[in-house]
Amino acid sequence: MREQIYPRSGIRRAVLYVIYRMRRLPDQPHRVARGVFAGSLVGFLPLPGMQFLAAWGAARLIRGNVLAALLATFNTNPLTTPFFAVLAMSLGHWIMGIEAPLSAEYIGRAFGHAGRDLWFNVKAMFGPAHTQWEGLIQFWHEIYVPYFIGALGPGILLSLIGYYITIPLVAAYQKARAAKSHERSERRHRLREALAEAAARLKHRDHVETSDDDAPGSP
């Protein structure tokens, strides 16, 4: 759990590793960028336990790189998500015209009521009690739906920024990698030519020495 909140190597190194992996993806830059857009947007949305599946589906839908989409879902973490969640719910409440104080007490109470109803309904499946939905309905209308609607705008904007950053980043890396590969290939080619030339000279020298030994009058 600690590694999920704050990686052992640090957040900066974890972010750099994800970027490094994205740059090395063997795919066209615009496909990688579409995958980054899909995964980043899914990462901002409240889809607990379904982010990988949703990112896979979104990437396939827009023909993006699936691995890039899965990596891009790590754009959020337990440290940054609460701040984005409050921003998204505030924006969602404003869009939907919901007047409710977004305090920690209000949010915690909504989660508590929803969790209590959920657990009660699970037990009701195996007993005589009737299910109750008031807390879950309140959570759906006042927390989840505003969060989802409010996260769409900032999520699309930030994901578009990631899309346009990814294209030149991947293209530059692939170009530099191709140039480096070409340079290594040229060095190997020159080395093979030098070895072949040296072998030819050695063979020619041995042939000349043999001819001299076989010549008439040689000792």
KOLLO-818089 format. One line per field, with one value per residue (C-alpha): residue number from 1; residue in one letter; x, y, z. Coordinates in steps of 0.05 Angstrom, whole numbers, plus 5000, padded with zeros to 4 digits. Each point is the difference from the previous one (the first is absolute). Layout:
% residues N
resi	[NUM  ...]
resn	[A  ...]
u	[X  ...]
v	[Y  ...]
w	[Z  ...]
END
This chain:
% residues 219
resi	[1  2  3  4  5  6  7  8  9  10  11  12  13  14  15  16  17  18  19  20  21  22  23  24  25  26  27  28  29  30  31  32  33  34  35  36  37  38  39  40  41  42  43  44  45  46  47  48  49  50  51  52  53  54  55  56  57  58  59  60  61  62  63  64  65  66  67  68  69  70  71  72  73  74  75  76  77  78  79  80  81  82  83  84  85  86  87  88  89  90  91  92  93  94  95  96  97  98  99  100  101  102  103  104  105  106  107  108  109  110  111  112  113  114  115  116  117  118  119  120  121  122  123  124  125  126  127  128  129  130  131  132  133  134  135  136  137  138  139  140  141  142  143  144  145  146  147  148  149  150  151  152  153  154  155  156  157  158  159  160  161  162  163  164  165  166  167  168  169  170  171  172  173  174  175  176  177  178  179  180  181  182  183  184  185  186  187  188  189  190  191  192  193  194  195  196  197  198  199  200  201  202  203  204  205  206  207  208  209  210  211  212  213  214  215  216  217  218  219]
resn	[M  R  E  Q  I  Y  P  R  S  G  I  R  R  A  V  L  Y  V  I  Y  R  M  R  R  L  P  D  Q  P  H  R  V  A  R  G  V  F  A  G  S  L  V  G  F  L  P  L  P  G  M  Q  F  L  A  A  W  G  A  A  R  L  I  R  G  N  V  L  A  A  L  L  A  T  F  N  T  N  P  L  T  T  P  F  F  A  V  L  A  M  S  L  G  H  W  I  M  G  I  E  A  P  L  S  A  E  Y  I  G  R  A  F  G  H  A  G  R  D  L  W  F  N  V  K  A  M  F  G  P  A  H  T  Q  W  E  G  L  I  Q  F  W  H  E  I  Y  V  P  Y  F  I  G  A  L  G  P  G  I  L  L  S  L  I  G  Y  Y  I  T  I  P  L  V  A  A  Y  Q  K  A  R  A  A  K  S  H  E  R  S  E  R  R  H  R  L  R  E  A  L  A  E  A  A  A  R  L  K  H  R  D  H  V  E  T  S  D  D  D  A  P  G  S  P]
u	[5000  5058  5030  4933  4999  5074  5046  5066  5039  4960  4942  5047  5038  4935  4973  5065  4998  4929  5022  5061  4957  4952  5057  5027  4933  5010  4943  4984  5002  4928  4976  5039  4972  4929  5013  5027  4937  4954  5036  5010  4926  4980  5049  4964  4931  4971  5004  5029  5023  4981  5053  5043  4939  4972  5068  5007  4931  5010  5068  4970  4942  5044  5054  5053  5057  4970  5064  5007  4928  5013  5062  4964  4949  5055  4992  4963  5020  4973  5037  4972  4932  4966  5017  4975  4938  4980  5011  4959  4943  4998  4996  4948  4957  5003  4981  4942  4976  5011  5006  5038  5061  5059  5032  5039  4944  4947  5041  5018  4927  4978  5052  4980  4926  5014  5046  4950  4944  5044  5019  4929  4974  5052  4977  4927  5011  5009  4948  4929  5019  4980  5053  5009  5027  4994  5074  5022  4952  5025  5072  4985  4965  5042  5070  5011  4962  5025  5071  4994  4970  5048  5060  4985  5018  5067  5016  4990  5041  5059  4997  5003  5062  5030  4981  5035  5061  5006  5004  5064  5030  4992  5018  5064  5019  4986  5040  5059  4996  4998  5060  5038  4982  5023  5065  5013  4984  5049  5054  4988  5002  5066  5029  4980  5032  5064  5003  4987  5054  5050  4983  5010  5068  5021  4977  5037  5064  4996  4989  5061  5044  4978  5014  5070  5014  4978  5041  5062  5065  4968  5039]
v	[5000  5047  4987  5019  5067  5018  4954  4979  5034  5064  5028  5038  4937  4960  5053  5001  4924  5002  5054  4959  4938  5041  5028  4930  4972  4970  5036  5063  5064  5019  4931  5004  5070  4976  4945  5052  5042  4941  4974  5070  5017  4934  5012  5065  4968  4965  4928  4961  4930  5011  5049  4949  4969  5069  5024  4938  5010  5075  4988  4947  5046  5058  4954  5020  4960  4957  4996  5075  5006  4952  5038  5067  4979  5011  5076  5001  4972  5001  5065  5041  4967  5033  5070  4984  4966  5062  5043  4952  4995  5075  5010  4944  5030  5068  4970  4959  5055  4959  5042  4959  5017  4959  4993  4940  4984  5002  4956  4951  4995  4986  4945  4972  4997  4968  4948  4984  4991  4956  4955  4997  4980  4945  4971  5009  4953  4943  5021  5027  5074  5046  5037  5075  5048  5070  5008  4970  5044  5062  4980  4988  5067  5045  4969  4952  5033  5071  4971  4966  5060  5049  4957  4997  5072  5004  4928  5012  5064  4969  4937  5043  5034  4932  4980  5059  4992  4926  5006  5041  4964  4931  5024  5032  4938  4953  5045  5002  4925  4987  5046  4964  4933  5023  5025  4933  4964  5044  4986  4925  5005  5039  4950  4941  5035  5013  4927  4975  5046  4977  4927  5012  5033  4943  4949  5038  5002  4926  4987  5042  4966  4931  5020  5023  4935  4960  5041  4966  5012  5015  4970]
w	[5000  5015  4932  4967  5037  4997  4959  5033  4944  5005  4959  4953  4981  4993  4952  4960  4995  4971  4950  4982  4987  4957  4958  4986  4976  4930  4967  4960  5042  4986  5021  5065  5011  4990  5050  5049  4990  5012  5062  5030  4993  5031  5057  5018  5001  5062  4976  5058  4982  4926  4976  4963  4966  4982  4975  4957  4970  4988  4966  4955  4983  4977  4971  5050  5030  5056  5041  4999  5024  5058  5020  4995  5053  5051  4990  5066  5067  5072  5014  4942  4992  5061  4974  4930  5029  5039  4938  4957  5050  5010  4925  4994  5055  4965  4932  5030  5046  5064  5062  5052  5041  4974  5068  5023  5049  4944  4954  5055  5022  4928  4993  5068  4984  4932  5031  5054  4950  4956  5058  5025  4931  4994  5067  4979  4942  5050  5051  5010  5000  4942  4961  5010  4949  5029  5015  4934  4961  5037  4986  4927  4989  5045  4996  4942  4943  5016  5005  4933  4964  5033  4983  4926  4983  5038  4981  4925  5004  5037  4957  4937  5027  5012  4929  4967  5044  4986  4923  4995  5061  4970  4929  5025  5040  4942  4953  5048  5011  4925  4990  5055  4971  4931  5030  5034  4935  4962  5052  4994  4925  5001  5050  4955  4940  5039  5024  4929  4973  5053  4985  4926  5011  5045  4949  4945  5041  5014  4926  4981  5052  4974  4929  5019  5036  4938  4951  4966  5035  5066  5059]
END
